[in-house]
Amino acid sequence: MLWRLELRRRIKTRAALEKHLKLSPAESRWFEETEKAEKPEKAADGKAAPVFGFLVTPYFLSRAGKEKNDPVRVQCVPDSRELARGPEELRDPLGDAAYTKVPRLVHRCRDRALLLVTDECAVNCRYCFRRHYAGGRRGPIRGSELKNAAAYLKAHHEVHELILSGGDPLTLDDERLFSLIDILREARPGLLLRLSTRIASALPSRVTRRLAQGLGLRQPLWGVIHINHPKELGPECTEALRRLVSAGVPLVSQTVLLRGVNDSEAVLEELFRALARRRVKPYYLFQADLAEGTGHFRAPLARGLEIMKGLRGRLSALALPEYALDLPGGGGKTPLSPSYIKGEEEGFVIFENSEGKEYRYPKE
Ligand SMILES: *Cc1c(COP(=O)(O)O)cnc(C)c1O
């Protein structure tokens, strides 16, 4: 399989990366510092390295330009700012640990649960909020862990949706993935599955006809793609999306608001329009989480609200995602929305539309 070969040929070292681009001093410093830090860690048995490793598919890197602030490049090439830890930053920003009911299964919202199917990704995104887990050394979920997760779901009928995430579930091969889904289905027929993946833009060759058809047969199943910039939407990615939707896998997207990548109305407008045209409903735009070493990616909340206000005037609700923050420490997702209600007056609610004009509607 082409995608297997591409996974094996991922770029992991400084030397391999330097064949594709010239490192900036800050990028170069990340490699120097982490090489020093990693050596003593290698001896520690089995524990995930504290350094979130560098890993990218040749395909994803091929979408990047040569400039050091290229929006695809900065998503995958580390730089030394990552080694700085802000005082507000957390090792487990979403508080997954407190809600992990059986290994790999996080149950925080009453009707939804999250299964961390593997800790492997095609690309280690430099702003990753689950960096304490992804890129570790646990590998795919074991048979016994899957059995326990299935038993938990069988005993918890209040769970109506299961999110398959990680890591990236599509780094598993078809047999393993399909059998995992079938085991969960057998435990809970009718359970809605959501498959979260970065694959469409990180490794589009993974979306073979066989994969798309196999997923399409395992309904109800939605695909949730992660994508941040229109440059990621190359023809291969577009074809992967087409295959999935055409095979009967409805798609939505999640985007992280990233400083210097997509913190602009024009970039996000282009991205969301392009997704909607490809039959992908933009679902969430996330305020960046307080993950360690990601401060340089975080745009201020006020900036996000301002962008949303602008986008609301430009985009249909079909193309506009919800702006949301996963509250630090396990508070769950909260919508962040600019308020259009200005106040009340004589039995009327006063609104301000996205152009700043006032309108009224009776209170009762
Ligand atoms: C993000 C997340 C969900 C899903 O939230 P939605 O708002 O339904 O997309 C569910 N469980 C956990 C633990 C999550 O982190």
The ligand as an SDF file (V2000), in Angstrom:
LIG
                    3D

 15 15  0  0  0  0  0  0  0  0999 V2000
  -14.4310   17.3540   22.4390 C   0  0  0  0  0  0  0  0  0  0  0  0
  -14.9270   16.2840   23.2790 C   0  0  0  0  0  0  0  0  0  0  0  0
  -16.2090   15.7640   23.0790 C   0  0  0  0  0  0  0  0  0  0  0  0
  -17.1210   16.2330   21.9740 C   0  0  0  0  0  0  0  0  0  0  0  0
  -17.6600   17.4890   22.1530 O   0  0  0  0  0  0  0  0  0  0  0  0
  -18.6350   18.0560   21.0270 P   0  0  0  0  0  0  0  0  0  0  0  0
  -18.9770   19.4160   21.5190 O   0  0  0  0  0  0  0  0  0  0  0  0
  -19.8120   17.1500   20.9730 O   0  0  0  0  0  0  0  0  0  0  0  0
  -17.9170   18.0390   19.7220 O   0  0  0  0  0  0  0  0  0  0  0  0
  -16.6290   14.7550   23.9030 C   0  0  0  0  0  0  0  0  0  0  0  0
  -15.8470   14.2520   24.8960 N   0  0  0  0  0  0  0  0  0  0  0  0
  -14.6330   14.7520   25.1340 C   0  0  0  0  0  0  0  0  0  0  0  0
  -13.8370   14.1760   26.2470 C   0  0  0  0  0  0  0  0  0  0  0  0
  -14.1240   15.7770   24.3390 C   0  0  0  0  0  0  0  0  0  0  0  0
  -12.8860   16.2480   24.5640 O   0  0  0  0  0  0  0  0  0  0  0  0
  1  2  1  0
  2  3  1  0
  2 14  2  0
  3  4  1  0
  3 10  2  0
  4  5  1  0
  5  6  1  0
  6  7  2  0
  6  8  1  0
  6  9  1  0
 10 11  1  0
 11 12  2  0
 12 13  1  0
 12 14  1  0
 14 15  1  0
M  END
$$$$
